[in-house]
Amino acid sequence: MKSINELQDEIIDLFSLFDDWMDKYSQLIELGNSLPPLDEKYKTENNLIEGCQSRVWLQADYTDGTVKFQGDSDALIVKGIVSLLINILSGHTPQEILDADLYFIDRIGLRAHLSPTRSNGLMAMAKQMRMYALSFRGIAN
Protein backbone atom coordinates (compact mmCIF):
# COMPACT_ATOMS: atom_id res chain seq x y z
CA MET A 1 0.00 0.00 0.00
CA LYS A 2 1.37 3.40 -0.98
CA SER A 3 1.58 6.16 1.60
CA ILE A 4 -0.72 9.16 1.46
CA ASN A 5 2.22 11.34 0.38
CA GLU A 6 3.23 8.90 -2.39
CA LEU A 7 -0.34 9.00 -3.69
CA GLN A 8 -0.37 12.80 -3.54
CA ASP A 9 2.93 12.94 -5.44
CA GLU A 10 1.43 10.72 -8.18
CA ILE A 11 -1.51 13.12 -8.50
CA ILE A 12 0.88 16.10 -8.68
CA ASP A 13 2.87 14.31 -11.41
CA LEU A 14 -0.31 13.51 -13.34
CA PHE A 15 -1.56 17.09 -13.26
CA SER A 16 1.89 18.49 -14.12
CA LEU A 17 1.48 16.88 -17.56
CA PHE A 18 -1.09 19.56 -18.40
CA ASP A 19 -0.28 23.24 -18.87
CA ASP A 20 -3.80 24.35 -19.60
CA TRP A 21 -6.52 24.42 -16.95
CA MET A 22 -9.13 23.18 -19.41
CA ASP A 23 -7.04 20.00 -19.75
CA LYS A 24 -6.77 19.73 -15.96
CA TYR A 25 -10.55 20.08 -15.65
CA SER A 26 -10.93 17.34 -18.29
CA GLN A 27 -8.62 15.14 -16.22
CA LEU A 28 -10.71 15.84 -13.11
CA ILE A 29 -13.89 14.87 -14.98
CA GLU A 30 -12.20 11.69 -16.20
CA LEU A 31 -11.19 10.81 -12.62
CA GLY A 32 -14.78 11.43 -11.50
CA ASN A 33 -16.09 9.15 -14.23
CA SER A 34 -13.73 6.39 -13.05
CA LEU A 35 -15.20 6.52 -9.54
CA PRO A 36 -17.28 3.40 -8.86
CA PRO A 37 -20.99 4.28 -8.60
CA LEU A 38 -22.18 4.86 -5.05
CA ASP A 39 -24.94 2.52 -3.97
CA GLU A 40 -28.25 4.41 -3.75
CA LYS A 41 -28.64 3.29 -0.12
CA TYR A 42 -25.71 5.59 0.77
CA LYS A 43 -27.22 8.65 -0.91
CA THR A 44 -28.84 9.83 2.31
CA GLU A 45 -29.06 13.15 4.14
CA ASN A 46 -26.55 11.79 6.69
CA ASN A 47 -23.94 11.29 3.98
CA LEU A 48 -24.42 14.68 2.31
CA ILE A 49 -21.50 17.05 2.85
CA GLU A 50 -22.46 20.39 4.39
CA GLY A 51 -20.92 23.38 2.67
CA CYS A 52 -20.91 22.01 -0.86
CA GLN A 53 -22.80 23.88 -3.56
CA SER A 54 -23.48 20.67 -5.46
CA ARG A 55 -24.69 17.50 -3.82
CA VAL A 56 -21.82 15.36 -2.51
CA TRP A 57 -22.26 12.09 -0.67
CA LEU A 58 -19.49 10.46 1.31
CA GLN A 59 -19.71 7.00 2.84
CA ALA A 60 -16.99 5.77 5.22
CA ASP A 61 -16.53 2.25 6.53
CA TYR A 62 -13.97 0.99 9.02
CA THR A 63 -12.60 -2.47 8.29
CA ASP A 64 -9.36 -4.21 9.21
CA GLY A 65 -7.96 -1.09 10.83
CA THR A 66 -8.42 1.16 7.80
CA VAL A 67 -11.04 3.60 6.59
CA LYS A 68 -12.61 2.90 3.19
CA PHE A 69 -14.32 5.84 1.53
CA GLN A 70 -16.91 5.85 -1.23
CA GLY A 71 -18.47 8.94 -2.71
CA ASP A 72 -20.41 10.59 -5.47
CA SER A 73 -21.54 14.00 -6.65
CA ASP A 74 -24.11 15.32 -9.07
CA ALA A 75 -21.49 17.71 -10.56
CA LEU A 76 -18.75 16.38 -12.87
CA ILE A 77 -15.79 18.43 -11.64
CA VAL A 78 -16.80 17.98 -8.00
CA LYS A 79 -17.06 14.23 -8.57
CA GLY A 80 -13.44 14.39 -9.81
CA ILE A 81 -12.41 16.17 -6.62
CA VAL A 82 -14.21 13.50 -4.57
CA SER A 83 -12.30 10.89 -6.57
CA LEU A 84 -8.95 12.56 -5.81
CA LEU A 85 -9.63 12.64 -2.07
CA ILE A 86 -10.85 9.03 -2.03
CA ASN A 87 -7.85 7.82 -4.06
CA ILE A 88 -5.48 9.49 -1.62
CA LEU A 89 -7.14 8.81 1.76
CA SER A 90 -9.12 5.58 1.37
CA GLY A 91 -7.47 2.42 2.72
CA HIS A 92 -5.39 4.20 5.35
CA THR A 93 -5.62 4.09 9.13
CA PRO A 94 -7.57 6.78 10.97
CA GLN A 95 -4.29 8.18 12.38
CA GLU A 96 -2.66 8.39 8.93
CA ILE A 97 -5.69 10.31 7.65
CA LEU A 98 -5.64 12.66 10.64
CA ASP A 99 -1.89 13.27 10.21
CA ALA A 100 -2.11 13.84 6.45
CA ASP A 101 -1.15 17.21 5.04
CA LEU A 102 -3.15 17.44 1.82
CA TYR A 103 -0.51 19.50 0.03
CA PHE A 104 -1.55 18.26 -3.42
CA ILE A 105 -4.51 20.69 -3.39
CA ASP A 106 -2.21 23.71 -3.62
CA ARG A 107 0.56 22.00 -5.59
CA ILE A 108 -1.71 21.20 -8.54
CA GLY A 109 -3.29 24.65 -8.26
CA LEU A 110 -6.70 23.29 -7.42
CA ARG A 111 -7.61 25.76 -4.71
CA ALA A 112 -6.52 28.70 -6.90
CA HIS A 113 -8.56 27.50 -9.90
CA LEU A 114 -11.80 26.58 -8.18
CA SER A 115 -14.62 29.00 -7.57
CA PRO A 116 -14.84 30.05 -3.90
CA THR A 117 -17.90 27.83 -3.38
CA ARG A 118 -16.15 24.80 -4.90
CA SER A 119 -13.02 25.50 -2.88
CA ASN A 120 -15.13 25.65 0.29
CA GLY A 121 -16.75 22.38 -0.76
CA LEU A 122 -13.35 20.77 -1.22
CA MET A 123 -12.33 21.85 2.28
CA ALA A 124 -15.68 20.58 3.65
CA MET A 125 -15.07 17.16 2.02
CA ALA A 126 -11.55 16.90 3.46
CA LYS A 127 -12.83 17.97 6.87
CA GLN A 128 -15.62 15.37 6.79
CA MET A 129 -13.12 12.64 5.89
CA ARG A 130 -11.02 13.69 8.89
CA MET A 131 -14.12 13.64 11.10
CA TYR A 132 -14.85 10.06 10.04
CA ALA A 133 -11.21 9.16 10.75
CA LEU A 134 -11.47 10.79 14.19
CA SER A 135 -14.59 8.80 15.07
CA PHE A 136 -13.03 5.55 13.82
CA ARG A 137 -9.84 6.25 15.78
CA GLY A 138 -12.00 5.96 18.89
CA ILE A 139 -12.95 2.44 17.79
CA ALA A 140 -9.32 1.56 17.02
CA ASN A 141 -8.05 2.44 20.50
C-alpha positions in Angstrom: 0.0 0.0 0.0 1.4 3.4 -1.0 1.6 6.2 1.6 -0.7 9.2 1.5 2.2 11.3 0.4 3.2 8.9 -2.4 -0.3 9.0 -3.7 -0.4 12.8 -3.5 2.9 12.9 -5.4 1.4 10.7 -8.2 -1.5 13.1 -8.5 0.9 16.1 -8.7 2.9 14.3 -11.4 -0.3 13.5 -13.3 -1.6 17.1 -13.3 1.9 18.5 -14.1 1.5 16.9 -17.6 -1.1 19.6 -18.4 -0.3 23.2 -18.9 -3.8 24.4 -19.6 -6.5 24.4 -16.9 -9.1 23.2 -19.4 -7.0 20.0 -19.7 -6.8 19.7 -16.0 -10.6 20.1 -15.7 -10.9 17.3 -18.3 -8.6 15.1 -16.2 -10.7 15.8 -13.1 -13.9 14.9 -15.0 -12.2 11.7 -16.2 -11.2 10.8 -12.6 -14.8 11.4 -11.5 -16.1 9.1 -14.2 -13.7 6.4 -13.1 -15.2 6.5 -9.5 -17.3 3.4 -8.9 -21.0 4.3 -8.6 -22.2 4.9 -5.1 -24.9 2.5 -4.0 -28.3 4.4 -3.8 -28.6 3.3 -0.1 -25.7 5.6 0.8 -27.2 8.7 -0.9 -28.8 9.8 2.3 -29.1 13.1 4.1 -26.6 11.8 6.7 -23.9 11.3 4.0 -24.4 14.7 2.3 -21.5 17.1 2.8 -22.5 20.4 4.4 -20.9 23.4 2.7 -20.9 22.0 -0.9 -22.8 23.9 -3.6 -23.5 20.7 -5.5 -24.7 17.5 -3.8 -21.8 15.4 -2.5 -22.3 12.1 -0.7 -19.5 10.5 1.3 -19.7 7.0 2.8 -17.0 5.8 5.2 -16.5 2.2 6.5 -14.0 1.0 9.0 -12.6 -2.5 8.3 -9.4 -4.2 9.2 -8.0 -1.1 10.8 -8.4 1.2 7.8 -11.0 3.6 6.6 -12.6 2.9 3.2 -14.3 5.8 1.5 -16.9 5.8 -1.2 -18.5 8.9 -2.7 -20.4 10.6 -5.5 -21.5 14.0 -6.6 -24.1 15.3 -9.1 -21.5 17.7 -10.6 -18.7 16.4 -12.9 -15.8 18.4 -11.6 -16.8 18.0 -8.0 -17.1 14.2 -8.6 -13.4 14.4 -9.8 -12.4 16.2 -6.6 -14.2 13.5 -4.6 -12.3 10.9 -6.6 -8.9 12.6 -5.8 -9.6 12.6 -2.1 -10.8 9.0 -2.0 -7.9 7.8 -4.1 -5.5 9.5 -1.6 -7.1 8.8 1.8 -9.1 5.6 1.4 -7.5 2.4 2.7 -5.4 4.2 5.3 -5.6 4.1 9.1 -7.6 6.8 11.0 -4.3 8.2 12.4 -2.7 8.4 8.9 -5.7 10.3 7.6 -5.6 12.7 10.6 -1.9 13.3 10.2 -2.1 13.8 6.5 -1.2 17.2 5.0 -3.1 17.4 1.8 -0.5 19.5 0.0 -1.6 18.3 -3.4 -4.5 20.7 -3.4 -2.2 23.7 -3.6 0.6 22.0 -5.6 -1.7 21.2 -8.5 -3.3 24.7 -8.3 -6.7 23.3 -7.4 -7.6 25.8 -4.7 -6.5 28.7 -6.9 -8.6 27.5 -9.9 -11.8 26.6 -8.2 -14.6 29.0 -7.6 -14.8 30.0 -3.9 -17.9 27.8 -3.4 -16.1 24.8 -4.9 -13.0 25.5 -2.9 -15.1 25.6 0.3 -16.8 22.4 -0.8 -13.3 20.8 -1.2 -12.3 21.9 2.3 -15.7 20.6 3.6 -15.1 17.2 2.0 -11.6 16.9 3.5 -12.8 18.0 6.9 -15.6 15.4 6.8 -13.1 12.6 5.9 -11.0 13.7 8.9 -14.1 13.6 11.1 -14.8 10.1 10.0 -11.2 9.2 10.8 -11.5 10.8 14.2 -14.6 8.8 15.1 -13.0 5.5 13.8 -9.8 6.3 15.8 -12.0 6.0 18.9 -13.0 2.4 17.8 -9.3 1.6 17.0 -8.1 2.4 20.5 
